[in-house]
């Protein structure tokens, strides 16, 4: 995973799945081969168009400040699928650090 704002890495899609339930009406989630994860409460068409093994460029664009020790949630990544050209910007958690 990129560890500094502006840093990017190449990784691959492992799985695109609904955030909850059996369809994408409740949101979208994606797992990556570098152990990364992104999630949205919305239906993300660019994400849904991605397939397992698709190569993506994942760039860290935001790190929350003033988080409790050990709570690293809320990092935001811009991710581009190199096969489809689709791009999405999502956080690594449903909640920001210090949240539920």
ABEGO torsion letter per residue (X at the ends): XBABBGBBBBBBBABBBBABEABAAAEBBBBBAAGBBBBBABBBAAAAABBBGBBBBBBBABBBBGBBBGBABGBBBBBBBAAAGBBBBBBABABBBGBX
